[in-house]
């Protein structure tokens, strides 16, 4: 399925993305989303590929990148093992965005599928926010979290591919409400309010 972002979002607010495409391959077992980059000799050059973590080595790579992004690069207190890991890792689907040319992991995030709002207390976000109002929500939900990009990676296709992967997952699982929380390293919140 090839979907242009302009057609996909039905609004003009992402007009900058009009020339980018996401190719989605969705099955019950896997997901692959590739952002098509610039044309090269009349063919599209694909820069990134996306897949679910399949092994403990994949999850370990995601945890290592999260450690770099959330701890080592922010000046936070370093941890033994150089991994950002928690109990939610065992409950989530880990998404890996890799550079097709080098195989390097450039971004990762995780998705937690909840059957309904009755499961909201199981979410990572519920640790930090009062989400009890969502307990009445009677449809599937998905929480997106721990999204990070490798230091030095600034290509706009990375978030495009991430949104494409999330969209494919949400549609495949029939989730009606995607949600999550975000954190960032700063002390002055004024620019963000």
C-alpha positions in Angstrom: 0.0 0.0 0.0 1.5 3.3 -1.0 0.0 6.3 0.6 1.1 9.9 0.2 1.1 11.9 3.4 -0.9 14.6 1.7 -3.6 12.1 0.9 -3.2 10.3 4.2 -3.7 13.3 6.4 -6.5 15.0 4.4 -5.4 18.4 5.6 -2.9 20.9 4.5 -0.9 21.2 7.7 1.6 18.6 6.6 2.0 20.1 3.1 5.8 20.0 3.5 5.5 16.2 3.4 3.7 16.1 0.0 6.6 14.6 -1.8 7.4 11.9 0.7 5.9 8.5 0.7 5.6 5.7 3.1 5.3 2.2 1.9 3.5 -0.1 4.4 3.6 -3.8 4.5 1.4 -5.1 7.2 0.7 -8.7 8.2 -0.3 -10.3 11.5 3.3 -11.2 12.2 5.3 -8.2 11.2 5.4 -4.7 10.0 7.8 -3.0 7.6 7.6 0.7 6.8 10.1 2.4 4.5 10.4 6.0 3.8 11.2 6.7 0.2 13.9 9.2 -0.2 14.9 11.3 -3.2 14.8 9.9 -6.7 18.1 8.4 -7.9 18.4 7.5 -11.6 14.6 7.4 -11.9 14.1 5.1 -8.9 13.3 5.9 -5.3 16.1 5.4 -2.9 15.0 4.0 0.4 17.0 5.3 3.4 15.3 3.6 6.4 13.5 0.4 7.2 11.4 -0.3 10.2 10.7 -3.6 12.0 9.6 -5.0 15.3 12.2 -6.3 17.7 12.2 -10.1 17.2 14.9 -11.2 19.7 16.4 -10.2 23.0 19.3 -8.8 21.1 16.9 -6.4 19.3 15.4 -5.3 22.6 18.9 -4.8 24.0 19.8 -2.6 21.1 16.7 -0.5 21.7 17.6 -0.2 25.4 21.1 0.8 24.5 19.9 3.6 22.2 17.4 4.8 24.8 20.3 4.9 27.4 22.3 7.0 25.0 19.5 9.4 24.3 17.8 9.6 27.7 20.8 9.2 30.0 24.3 9.5 28.6 23.5 12.5 26.3 21.5 14.4 28.9 24.1 14.5 31.7 21.9 12.3 33.9 23.6 10.0 36.4 25.0 7.0 34.6 23.7 3.5 35.3 25.4 0.2 35.5 24.9 -1.8 32.3 24.4 1.2 30.1 20.8 0.3 29.4 17.5 2.2 29.8 15.3 -0.8 30.8 12.1 -1.1 32.8 9.3 -3.6 33.5 7.3 -2.2 30.6 9.8 -3.6 28.1 8.4 -7.1 28.6 4.9 -5.9 27.8 5.6 -3.8 24.7 6.2 -4.2 21.0 9.6 -2.5 20.3 9.9 -0.7 17.0 13.4 -0.3 15.4 14.2 2.2 12.6 17.4 1.2 10.9 19.5 2.8 8.2 19.2 0.5 5.2 22.8 1.2 4.0 24.6 0.5 7.3 22.1 -1.4 9.4 22.6 1.1 12.2 19.7 1.6 14.6 18.8 5.3 14.2 15.6 5.4 16.3 13.4 3.3 18.5 10.1 3.4 20.4 7.7 1.0 22.0 4.0 0.4 21.7 1.8 -1.0 24.5 -1.6 -2.3 23.3 -4.4 -2.1 25.9 -7.7 -3.8 25.4 -9.7 -0.8 26.7 -9.5 2.0 29.2 -9.9 -0.6 32.0 -6.2 -1.3 31.4 -5.1 2.3 31.6 -3.3 1.8 35.0 -1.0 -0.7 33.2 0.4 2.2 31.0 3.7 3.9 31.5 1.9 7.3 31.4 -0.3 6.4 34.3 2.7 6.6 36.6 2.9 10.3 36.0 -0.5 11.5 35.0 -4.1 11.1 36.4 -5.7 9.0 33.7 -8.7 7.6 35.6 -11.1 9.3 33.2 -10.0 7.0 30.5 -11.1 3.9 32.4 -14.6 4.4 30.8 -13.1 4.2 27.3 -14.3 0.8 25.9 -12.2 0.4 22.8 -8.6 -0.7 22.3 -5.9 1.8 23.0 -2.2 2.0 22.2 0.5 3.8 24.1 3.6 5.1 22.3 6.6 5.7 24.4 10.4 5.9 24.9 10.7 7.4 21.4 14.3 8.5 20.8 16.7 9.1 17.9 20.4 8.4 17.7 22.5 11.5 18.4 23.5 13.1 15.1 20.5 11.7 13.2 18.4 14.6 12.0 16.8 13.3 8.8 13.1 14.2 8.5 12.3 10.7 7.2 12.9 9.2 10.7 9.7 10.7 12.3 7.8 10.1 9.0 8.7 6.4 9.1 7.9 6.3 12.8 4.4 7.7 12.2 3.8 5.3 9.4 4.8 2.4 11.5 2.5 3.6 14.3 -0.3 4.1 11.9 0.0 0.6 10.5 0.2 -0.9 14.0 -2.9 1.1 15.2 -4.9 0.0 12.1 -3.7 -3.6 12.3 -4.7 -3.9 16.0 -7.9 -1.9 15.7 -6.8 0.6 18.3 -9.1 3.6 18.5 -7.0 5.8 20.8 -3.3 6.3 20.5 -1.7 8.2 23.5 1.6 8.6 25.3 3.7 11.1 27.3 6.8 12.9 26.5 9.8 14.1 28.5 12.6 16.5 27.5 15.7 17.7 29.2 15.5 21.3 30.3 15.0 23.6 33.3 13.3 26.5 31.6 9.7 25.5 30.6 8.7 28.9 29.4 9.6 28.3 25.7 7.3 25.2 25.7 4.3 26.8 27.4 
